[in-house]
Amino acid sequence: MQIIDILREQINEMAAGVIASLPAIAVGILVLVLTWLVARGAGRIAGAIIGKAELRPSLRGLIDRLVRLAVWMIGLFTAAVVVIPDLSPASLVAGLGVGSVAIGFAFKDIFENFLAGILIMLRKKMQVGDTIECEGVLGTVEHIALRETYIRHFSGELTIMPNSMLFMNPVEIWTDLDARRYDVMVGVSYDTDLDAAEAAIRKAVQSVGHVIADRPIQVLAHEFNSSSVDFHVRWWAPSSGAATLENRDQVIRAIKRELDAARIEIPFPYVTHTFRERVPMGSNPGEAA
């Protein structure tokens, strides 16, 4: 009977405590409702303020989320203090400090990608629609989120890259400017008139429609190779994603056609064998000896 009496007293005390705290709980719920309304209003106000600035959409979304997050943190802390009067800022900070160490180790990669995403959004370079190459991944930036970036390959596949990889590794942005310089190596045989070969190559490059006419076309004798004299050919064309591959294809085809028309040989590697002794030319090596 004593155990039942003890349990009954404890239940009565708990019920009395819950009833006594009902007003505080109601006020806490009201604070949360007000926090939700204020967060929505703050997000709209922030959107209206930054709407006049020239910011990328992903950065605008980030600012909106941070404003709402700040409002919710203040609202949750206020509601917690109302429901639990003994809770103080010092005790809350101390608790967060102890917990943040364990959370930091457990979610290190998530926080790293989150911070990298914020820094990437703050950059002026690499926006949605740019063609980039990083760590062997080549494609068009389709979406930049807080933790990852979506890159669409020219062949249609989608690669989701962690933002920390894009932040800590070199990123080559193909479409940073409207035009970029391309280059290709062209070899001609040693008995070719190099001036005639240069003229033919230059004419071929100029005939391609994508080549920018007011940018220089360079046809430079580069080196003596094993079977050819190599020219380093450079030209400028628009930097428009997959069109860069088509542009190179058209230039290489035009050079081949022009060199064929001028009867200039593009050699393949020649191999010359030298023997110390005379090689028998007869059908039976024994008879020739």
Residue pairs with C-beta under 8 A, 6 or more apart in sequence:
21 83
24 82
24 83
24 85
25 83
27 82
27 83
28 79
28 80
28 82
28 83
29 79
31 75
31 78
31 79
31 82
32 75
32 76
32 79
34 75
35 71
35 72
35 74
35 75
35 76
35 78
35 79
36 75
38 71
38 75
39 67
39 68
39 71
39 72
39 75
40 68
42 67
42 68
42 71
43 64
43 67
43 68
46 63
46 64
46 67
47 60
47 64
50 60
50 63
51 60
55 63
56 121
56 127
56 128
57 128
58 121
58 128
58 143
58 144
58 145
59 121
59 122
62 118
62 121
62 146
65 146
77 89
77 92
80 87
80 92
81 87
81 88
104 111
109 162
109 164
110 147
112 164
113 146
113 147
113 148
113 162
113 163
113 164
114 146
114 147
114 163
116 162
116 163
116 164
116 166
116 167
116 168
117 144
117 145
117 146
117 147
117 148
117 149
117 163
118 146
119 167
120 126
120 144
120 149
120 163
120 166
120 167
121 144
125 173
125 176
126 132
126 141
126 144
126 166
126 171
126 173
127 141
127 144
128 141
128 142
128 143
128 144
129 140
129 141
129 175
130 140
130 141
130 173
130 174
130 175
130 176
131 138
131 139
131 140
131 141
131 173
131 174
131 175
131 239
131 240
131 241
131 242
131 244
132 138
132 139
132 140
132 141
132 151
132 171
132 172
132 173
132 174
133 171
133 172
133 174
134 161
134 165
134 166
134 169
134 170
134 171
134 172
135 161
135 165
135 169
137 151
137 153
137 159
137 161
138 153
138 154
139 151
139 152
139 153
139 154
139 159
140 151
140 152
140 154
140 241
141 149
141 150
141 151
142 150
142 151
142 152
142 158
143 149
143 150
144 150
144 163
145 163
146 163
147 162
147 163
148 160
148 161
148 162
148 163
149 160
149 161
149 163
149 166
150 158
150 159
150 160
151 158
151 159
151 160
151 161
152 158
152 159
153 159
154 241
154 242
154 245
174 180
174 239
174 241
174 244
175 239
175 240
175 241
176 239
177 239
178 238
178 239
179 212
179 215
179 236
179 237
179 238
179 239
180 236
180 237
180 238
180 239
180 244
181 215
181 234
181 235
181 236
182 234
182 235
182 236
182 237
182 244
182 247
182 248
182 251
183 232
183 233
183 234
183 235
184 233
184 248
184 251
184 252
184 255
185 222
185 230
185 231
185 232
185 233
186 201
186 230
186 231
186 233
186 255
186 259
186 266
187 225
187 227
187 228
187 229
187 230
187 231
187 266
187 267
188 194
188 197
188 228
188 229
188 231
188 259
188 264
188 265
188 266
188 267
189 227
189 228
189 229
189 264
189 265
189 266
189 267
190 228
190 229
192 229
192 264
192 265
194 221
194 229
196 262
196 264
197 231
197 259
197 262
197 264
198 219
198 221
198 231
200 255
200 258
200 259
200 261
200 262
200 264
201 219
201 231
201 233
201 255
201 258
201 259
202 217
202 219
203 258
204 251
204 254
204 255
204 257
204 258
204 259
205 211
205 217
205 219
205 233
205 235
205 251
205 254
205 255
206 213
206 217
207 254
207 258
208 237
208 247
208 250
208 251
208 254
209 250
210 237
210 238
210 243
210 246
210 247
210 250
211 217
211 235
211 236
211 237
211 247
211 251
212 235
212 236
212 237
212 238
215 235
215 236
216 234
216 236
217 233
217 234
217 235
218 232
218 233
218 234
218 235
219 231
219 232
219 233
220 231
220 232
220 233
220 234
221 229
221 230
221 231
221 232
222 230
222 231
222 232
223 229
223 230
224 230
226 269
227 267
227 268
227 269
227 270
228 266
228 267
233 251
233 255
235 251
237 244
237 247
238 247
256 266
259 265
259 266
280 288
280 289
281 288
282 288
